[in-house]
Amino acid sequence: MTTPRLLAELHATHDWLASHDLLPAEQRTDSLPNPYVRLRGRRVVSFCSNNYLGLNHAPSVRATAAAALHAHGHATSESRRLGGNLRILEQLENDLADFKKAPAAMVTATGLLANIAAVHGLLEATHLAHRWHGSPPPSGRPVVIYDEMAHQSIRMGARVSAAAHLRFRHNDTNHLSELLAQHAGSPALVATDGVFSMDGDLADLPGLVEVCEHHGALLLVDDAHGTGVYGTDGSGTPHHFGLRGRIPLHVVTLSKALAGMGGAVLGDERTIAMLRTYASGYRFTSSLPAEQAAAAIAALRLLRSDHGVRERLWTNVRRLRAGLTRLGIHPPGDGPIIPLRLGPPNSAAHAEQTLLAAGFWCAAVTPPAVAPDACRIRITVTAMHTEEHIDTFLNAITKIIPLISNPHPRST
Ligand SMILES: Cc1ncc(COP(=O)(O)O)c(C=O)c1O
């Protein structure tokens, strides 16, 4: 039997990548970082977990999740509409809406699905309602314009819709304004990350709000890495910038500071009701298991009552960033995501191995997550790290300084 052509191409590409050492293996671990992790039989300190607050290990979170698992089992086996609407999911939505000060929330099975559901649903719901129910048609073909560094799931949501989709230059509100002016006749959605996942820098939310309000565009902020981290109450980048109430649509993931699985879209009640009906990333997939909802509720409760854990995170962030400055390294941003750019994939892989040999795990980030010449070590600091972890890690970083081919200029 001949191999189907598509498979033959995939296999040939695989072999080419493997022969050029461009298919790095996933490291196998037996436990999740606390911040220690066992890698290849060795105990090392992880600096690459998005579990910023360490809530994955909080006894109250684990106990609540275990109780929900015993009460409801580990799966819902259905979408929300067709039987998977556990009461606890509505409770989580109420808690998230209260935390983010949004009128309504819709929980999805992952953060990636939250973005796909939000972007696709916002762009398509009116059209789908017209097609299926004969409601008034949309006023025109919508356009979605997203920051060129926005998360892949925002792009996926744009691509599965029939809307026109464009990118604006990273954090360039003038460029966004020009694109919106060129599409003045179309209903427009603007989407961005609040904290950019690969560079750790913040979106210019004040500028984006102003431009969107001026052009009548709808702004969606994916605050995956801001929620639980930024803002005096931990509610995220909108609060950090004093923009509460001026950002109509939000996405959060439960998988970073909230240390679970799942995501949510937050906005006004009618918009969320439309997304529940028409967004495929919500409607056509099974709902979040009860133990994940329970864990998120408990993590949120802890995050809102124990400010000490966020203070520990920010003390650690400041210590590590100050140490890097002393080493002459000036990464962008000011938060727990700290990228060290190393150029090509082999430099990043070499840096990963050097750090591992020194007792630290910090996975190399290579294409397609970043451009081929922008591979990096993406450090994430957490509340679980001690001063000693940070100081010895800085010591290990001195070994990779020669590999930092393109040191970041001092960020502005
Ligand atoms: C900015 C951003 N949005 C969304 C996601 C997807 O979240 P999840 O891992 O919960 O699917 C991620 C995770 O990588 C992310 O970094």
The ligand as a MOL file (V3000), in Angstrom:
LIG
                    3D

  0  0  0     0  0            999 V3000
M  V30 BEGIN CTAB
M  V30 COUNTS 16 16 0 0 0
M  V30 BEGIN ATOM
M  V30 1 C -1.8130 34.7970 26.7630 0
M  V30 2 C -2.3780 33.4110 26.8240 0
M  V30 3 N -3.6800 33.2190 26.5250 0
M  V30 4 C -4.2350 31.9970 26.5610 0
M  V30 5 C -3.4990 30.8810 26.8990 0
M  V30 6 C -4.1530 29.5260 26.9050 0
M  V30 7 O -4.4110 29.1380 28.2050 0
M  V30 8 P -4.6090 27.6000 28.6280 0
M  V30 9 O -3.2480 27.0460 28.8350 0
M  V30 10 O -5.3970 27.7020 29.8810 0
M  V30 11 O -5.3380 26.9270 27.5320 0
M  V30 12 C -2.1670 31.0220 27.2410 0
M  V30 13 C -1.3590 29.8340 27.6240 0
M  V30 14 O -0.3620 29.5340 27.0870 0
M  V30 15 C -1.5710 32.3080 27.1910 0
M  V30 16 O -0.2870 32.4900 27.4730 0
M  V30 END ATOM
M  V30 BEGIN BOND
M  V30 1 1 1 2
M  V30 2 1 2 3
M  V30 3 2 2 15
M  V30 4 2 3 4
M  V30 5 1 4 5
M  V30 6 1 5 6
M  V30 7 2 5 12
M  V30 8 1 6 7
M  V30 9 1 7 8
M  V30 10 2 8 9
M  V30 11 1 8 10
M  V30 12 1 8 11
M  V30 13 1 12 13
M  V30 14 1 12 15
M  V30 15 2 13 14
M  V30 16 1 15 16
M  V30 END BOND
M  V30 END CTAB
M  END
